[in-house]
Amino acid sequence: MNSPMRERLLEAATELFYAHGLRAVSVDKVIDLASTTKVTFYRHFKSKDDLVVAYLERRAVLERDGIGAAIKQGDGDVDATLRVISEAIGIIACAPGFRGCPFINAAAEYPDPDSPIRRTVDAHRRWNRAAFEQLIAPLGVTNAGEVADDLMLVRDGAMVAGYLDRPATVAASFLRSSQAVIGAGHSTRR
């Protein structure tokens, strides 16, 4: 179980990192917002990188819970699940203060594939891809990996479009694109 102070530091980091970027926010800014001290900070996190990893892991849990709930709600109906996911993406991607996918943003700020931040990003993206494979499993698509890759690309595009369009536009486009990707993959079924 996380201590209340660790949670306060993570909440402060989440607010600052998402609004301003990972590299732009210093540990001192997080400490100030959490109303604590450096000694307390370093008692909970060995480094800023450890804090960034904890922030990304927290965001991953939220996204995984949402996708898991959509898959459960769809109950094996791929189209119904895609509709739930598309509505959620439209709402999230167009919410006030939306600054894109925190994982895509982190990858842009930390290009070194061996950094702990990139390893955390990569682990979450592998999870996301596996969730898409799970989603399409009932269709018996033979090229499920490729279809999952394509769905990841559509998802990433929706995260970028959130800056530019309205929720209904992003949601509808994600749904149409996902259905097209799955339909194309389904048509190659043996």
N, C-alpha and C positions, 0 to 999 in steps of 0.2 A: 504494500500500500504506500502511495506517495504521501509525504508529509505535507501539511498545509503550506509551509513556506516554499517547498519545491513546486507545488501547484501554483502558488502566487507568482513565482518566477516564470513558470511556463506560460501562464496567462499573459503576463507582461510581454514576454518574448513573442507570443503568438500575435498580439496586437501590433507590436512594433515591426516584427519581421515581415508580416504580410503587408502592412501599409507602406513600409519604406525600403524593404529589401534586406536580405540577410547580411551582406557585407557592409551596408550603410549604417547598420545599428550596432553600436558598441555595447560591450558588457556593462559599461557604466550607465548607459541609457536604460537598460533592462533593470539594473539594480535600483536606479532612481524611481522608475515607474512602479516597481515592486515594493518600494520603501524599505529597503534592507541594506546590508553592507556587503563589501567584497568578501569578507571572511565567510559570511553566510552563503553567498553565491557559490564560492569555491568548496564549501562543505557539500553542496548538492551537485555541482557540475565541475569536472576537472578542467574544462576549457570551454571556450565559446563553441567550438565544433560539437562538443557533447551536448550543449544546449540546443544547437541547430538540429542535431539528430533527434533529440527528444521532442522538439517541436514538430519535425516531419513525421515521427512515429505517431504523435498525437493526431495529426491531420490524417494520417493513413487509417487509423482506427475509425475515424468519422466517415471517411469515404467507404471503407470496407463494410461498415455497418449499414450504410445506405444502399450499397450495391447488393449486399446480402439480403436486406429486407425486400428490395425490388425483385430479386430472384425468387425469394420465398413467396411474395405476394403473387407473382406470375404463375407459380405452381406448375412449372413445366411448359407453360404457354409462352413461347419465345416472343411473339408479337406483343402480348400483354406486358411482359417484362420490359421490353424495349420502350413501350409507351410510358411506363412508370419512370424509367431511367431518363427518357427524353424530357419529361416534365420537370424532373428534379434538376437536370442540367440547365434547362431554360431558366428556372428560378434562380439557381445558384450563380450561373454565369452572368446574369443581368442584374444581380442585386447591387444596391449602392455600395460602393467601396470595393467591388470586385476588381482584383488585380491579376487575374489569371490563375492557372493551376499552380499551387505552391510547389509541386514537384518539378514541373517544367521550369518555373522560375529558379528553383534551386539548382537545377542542372545547368542553366545558363550562367549562374554565378559561380558555380564550382565545376569547371570543365574536366578536372583531373578524375579519370574513372576510378582511381585507387583511393580517393579521399573518402572518409567515412560518410560524408554527406551524399556523394554520388552513389555509394554502395546502398545507402538507405533509399535513395530515389529509385535505383535500379531494382531493388527488392520489391518495392511497392508496384512498380510498373510490371514486374513479372507476376505479381499477385493479380493485378488488374487484367492482364492478358489471360491468365488462367481462369479468372472469373468469366471472361467472355467465352472461353472455350467451354466452360461448364454451362453457360447460358445456351449455347447452340448445340450442345450434345444431343438433345432430343431429336434434332433434325437429321442426325446421322451423316453430317457433312464429312466427306473424305479428306478435305484439305482444311480441317478445323484450325490448325495453327496459322495458316495464311489468312483465313477469315478473321481470326482473333487479332492478327496484326493489322488488318484493314480496319477493324472496329476501333482499335487503339488510335489509329490515325484520324478517324472520324471524331472520336472523343476529344483528341487533342485540338482538332480544328474547332470544335464547339467551344472549347475553353478560350480560344483566341477570339472567336466570333462574339463572345460575351461582351467584349469591349465595344463592339460595333453595332450590334443589333438589339432588338427587343426580345423579351423572353419567349414569346410565341413564335417568333421567327427562328430563333436558335433551336427551340424544342422541335419544331416541325422539320427543320432541316436535318437535325440529328436523326430523327425518326426515319425520314425518307432515305437518307444516306445509309443508315444501318440496315434498313430493310433491303435496299438495293445490294449492299455488300453480301448480306446473308442469302438473298435470292440468287446472286451470281455464284456464290459458293455452293448453294444447294443444287444449282443446275449442273454442276460438275460431279454430282454424286454418282457413284458407280452402281 
